[in-house]
Amino acid sequence: MNRKVRRGVGVRMVACLALWLGLPSTASALPLISEVFYDAVGSDNGQSFVEIYGTAGSSLDGLTLEGVNGANGAVGPVIALTGVIPTDGVFVVADLNGATTSVANADLLANFDFQNGPDSIVLLDGATVLDAVGYGVFGAGEVFAGEGSAAADAPAGSSLARLFADLDSDDNAADFIVLATPTPGEVELQPVPEPSSGLLGALGLAMLGSRRRFNRRRRRTH
């Protein structure tokens, strides 16, 4: 398979700086729904997919993907997941058309048809919701099963994808964007920012202070 994981350029020491200075982490619990494509131009058969991003080597056995109808809250379709997340962290659940699919990089084939919005797709472990995305405009009395506020309803031929596959702010409108061209098996991950001069300076001063205190203690013991 020709998979791609696109990453921002960064440095490992940022994590150390964050720990040193007590900065908040932007890590998100995995797995997450990273992209959904539910409305192809023409027939959806063999075109639709749900992409999941997670920790490489993690088993998806026992998890389910469920559609929640925005009109009345009815559940369906339900997809029982099986398999292991590949080394790139990207797992693609693809719709069947007969015995095959047109979806690239498919890891699991199933027969499903998630509806156009307003609707939701939920990733569950038993009764525990691991992640959810609701899309479209939900009116009064309609059922939103996503997180925060709803993402846009992608036009035919377009998909909804996380801005960063490994970041979940618990707000679908902020986390998901419309992609004119769906990208099953390809994700964007959070870029790790270059440390600012002020951050490096703070770390340098802190390390210098620690070294001076250490030197003073050494002098006192001699």
C-alpha positions as CSV (number, residue, x, y, z in Angstrom):
1,M,0.0,0.0,0.0
2,N,1.1,3.6,-0.7
3,R,0.3,5.3,2.6
4,K,1.5,8.7,3.7
5,V,1.7,10.3,7.1
6,R,2.5,13.9,6.7
7,R,4.2,15.5,9.7
8,G,5.1,19.0,10.6
9,V,8.8,19.8,11.1
10,G,9.8,20.0,14.8
11,V,12.3,19.0,17.4
12,R,12.1,16.4,20.2
13,M,13.4,18.7,22.9
14,V,10.1,20.6,22.8
15,A,8.5,17.8,24.9
16,C,11.3,18.1,27.4
17,L,10.8,21.9,27.5
18,A,7.1,21.5,28.0
19,L,7.7,19.1,30.9
20,W,10.4,21.4,32.4
21,L,8.3,24.5,32.2
22,G,5.0,22.9,33.0
23,L,3.4,23.7,29.6
24,P,0.1,21.9,28.7
25,S,0.2,18.9,26.4
26,T,-1.9,18.7,23.2
27,A,-1.9,14.9,23.1
28,S,-5.2,13.3,22.5
29,A,-6.5,9.8,23.5
30,L,-6.4,7.4,20.6
31,P,-8.0,6.0,18.5
32,L,-9.8,8.8,16.8
33,I,-12.1,9.1,13.7
34,S,-9.8,11.0,11.3
35,E,-11.7,11.2,8.1
36,V,-15.2,10.2,6.8
37,F,-16.5,10.1,3.2
38,Y,-20.2,9.4,3.0
39,D,-21.5,11.2,-0.1
40,A,-19.9,10.3,-3.4
41,V,-20.9,11.8,-6.7
42,G,-23.4,9.3,-8.0
43,S,-23.6,6.0,-6.2
44,D,-22.0,5.6,-2.8
45,N,-21.5,1.9,-3.2
46,G,-17.8,0.9,-2.8
47,Q,-16.9,4.6,-2.4
48,S,-17.6,5.5,1.2
49,F,-15.1,5.1,4.0
50,V,-14.3,5.9,7.6
51,E,-10.6,6.4,8.5
52,I,-9.3,5.8,12.0
53,Y,-6.1,7.1,13.5
54,G,-4.5,5.2,16.4
55,T,-1.5,3.7,18.0
56,A,0.3,1.3,15.7
57,G,-0.2,-2.3,16.7
58,S,-3.4,-1.6,18.6
59,S,-6.2,-4.1,18.2
60,L,-9.6,-2.8,17.0
61,D,-11.3,-6.1,17.8
62,G,-14.5,-5.5,19.7
63,L,-14.9,-1.8,18.7
64,T,-17.8,-0.6,16.6
65,L,-18.6,2.3,14.3
66,E,-22.3,3.3,14.5
67,G,-24.3,5.8,12.6
68,V,-26.8,8.0,14.5
69,N,-29.7,9.4,12.5
70,G,-30.0,13.1,13.2
71,A,-33.8,13.1,12.5
72,N,-34.8,10.6,15.2
73,G,-31.6,9.2,16.9
74,A,-32.0,5.8,15.2
75,V,-28.8,3.8,15.2
76,G,-27.5,2.2,12.0
77,P,-25.5,1.1,10.3
78,V,-23.3,-0.7,12.8
79,I,-19.9,-1.9,11.8
80,A,-18.0,-4.5,14.0
81,L,-14.3,-3.7,13.7
82,T,-11.6,-6.2,13.6
83,G,-7.9,-6.0,12.8
84,V,-4.8,-4.2,14.0
85,I,-3.8,-0.6,13.3
86,P,-0.9,-0.6,10.8
87,T,2.6,0.8,11.5
88,D,1.6,4.2,10.1
89,G,-1.3,4.5,12.5
90,V,-4.0,4.8,9.8
91,F,-6.8,2.2,9.5
92,V,-9.4,2.5,6.7
93,V,-12.8,0.9,6.9
94,A,-14.1,0.8,3.3
95,D,-17.6,0.2,1.9
96,L,-18.1,-2.9,-0.3
97,N,-19.5,-3.0,-3.8
98,G,-20.1,-6.7,-4.3
99,A,-16.9,-8.3,-3.2
100,T,-14.6,-5.4,-3.7
101,T,-14.2,-1.6,-3.1
102,S,-12.9,1.4,-4.9
103,V,-11.4,2.9,-1.7
104,A,-7.6,3.0,-1.7
105,N,-5.6,1.7,1.3
106,A,-8.6,-0.3,2.7
107,D,-7.8,-2.3,5.8
108,L,-11.4,-3.6,6.5
109,L,-14.2,-4.2,4.1
110,A,-17.8,-3.9,5.2
111,N,-21.2,-3.1,3.8
112,F,-22.5,0.3,5.1
113,D,-24.0,3.6,4.0
114,F,-23.7,6.5,6.4
115,Q,-26.3,9.2,5.6
116,N,-25.8,12.8,4.6
117,G,-26.1,15.3,7.4
118,P,-27.4,16.1,9.8
119,D,-26.1,12.8,11.2
120,S,-23.3,11.4,13.4
121,I,-20.8,8.6,13.3
122,V,-19.7,7.2,16.7
123,L,-16.7,5.0,17.6
124,L,-17.4,2.8,20.6
125,D,-15.8,0.3,22.8
126,G,-18.9,-1.5,24.1
127,A,-21.0,1.3,25.6
128,T,-18.1,3.7,26.0
129,V,-17.8,6.4,23.4
130,L,-14.2,6.8,22.2
131,D,-14.9,9.4,19.6
132,A,-17.7,10.9,17.6
133,V,-18.3,13.3,14.8
134,G,-21.6,15.0,14.0
135,Y,-22.0,16.9,10.7
136,G,-24.6,19.1,9.2
137,V,-27.1,21.6,10.6
138,F,-29.2,20.1,13.4
139,G,-32.5,21.7,14.0
140,A,-34.6,21.8,17.2
141,G,-35.5,18.3,18.3
142,E,-32.9,16.6,16.1
143,V,-30.3,14.3,17.6
144,F,-26.6,15.4,17.6
145,A,-24.3,12.6,18.8
146,G,-21.0,14.3,18.1
147,E,-18.7,16.5,20.2
148,G,-19.1,20.2,20.9
149,S,-20.7,21.7,17.8
150,A,-21.3,20.0,14.5
151,A,-18.9,19.9,11.6
152,A,-20.0,21.1,8.2
153,D,-21.9,18.7,5.9
154,A,-19.4,17.9,3.2
155,P,-20.7,18.4,-0.4
156,A,-21.0,15.4,-2.7
157,G,-17.5,14.2,-3.6
158,S,-15.9,15.8,-0.6
159,S,-14.9,14.3,2.8
160,L,-14.6,15.5,6.3
161,A,-11.1,15.2,7.8
162,R,-9.5,16.2,11.1
163,L,-7.2,19.2,10.7
164,F,-4.7,17.0,12.6
165,A,-5.5,13.3,12.9
166,D,-3.9,13.1,16.4
167,L,-5.7,16.1,17.9
168,D,-9.1,16.1,19.4
169,S,-10.4,19.3,21.1
170,D,-13.9,17.7,21.6
171,D,-15.4,20.2,19.2
172,N,-16.2,18.8,15.7
173,A,-16.6,22.2,14.1
174,A,-13.0,23.2,15.2
175,D,-11.4,19.8,14.5
176,F,-12.8,18.9,11.1
177,I,-12.4,20.5,7.7
178,V,-13.9,19.7,4.3
179,L,-11.5,18.2,1.8
180,A,-12.5,18.6,-1.9
181,T,-10.6,15.3,-2.6
182,P,-10.9,12.5,-0.1
183,T,-7.6,11.0,1.2
184,P,-8.1,7.5,2.6
185,G,-4.9,6.3,4.3
186,E,-3.3,9.8,4.4
187,V,-3.3,12.0,7.4
188,E,-1.8,15.2,8.8
189,L,-0.3,15.1,12.3
190,Q,0.3,18.0,14.6
191,P,3.4,19.9,13.8
192,V,5.9,20.3,16.6
193,P,6.8,24.0,16.8
194,E,10.3,25.1,16.9
195,P,11.1,26.4,20.4
196,S,11.1,30.2,20.6
197,S,14.2,32.1,21.7
198,G,12.4,33.0,24.9
199,L,11.6,29.4,25.7
200,L,15.2,28.3,25.0
201,G,16.5,31.3,27.1
202,A,14.3,30.2,30.0
203,L,15.5,26.7,29.8
204,G,19.1,27.9,29.6
205,L,18.7,30.1,32.6
206,A,17.1,27.4,34.6
207,M,19.9,24.9,33.7
208,L,22.5,27.6,34.5
209,G,20.9,28.2,37.9
210,S,20.8,24.5,38.7
211,R,24.5,24.2,37.7
212,R,25.5,27.1,40.0
213,R,23.6,25.7,42.9
214,F,25.3,22.4,42.3
215,N,28.7,24.0,42.2
216,R,28.0,25.9,45.5
217,R,27.1,22.6,47.2
218,R,30.3,21.0,45.9
219,R,32.4,23.9,47.3
220,R,30.8,23.6,50.7
221,T,31.7,20.0,50.9
222,H,35.4,20.5,50.2
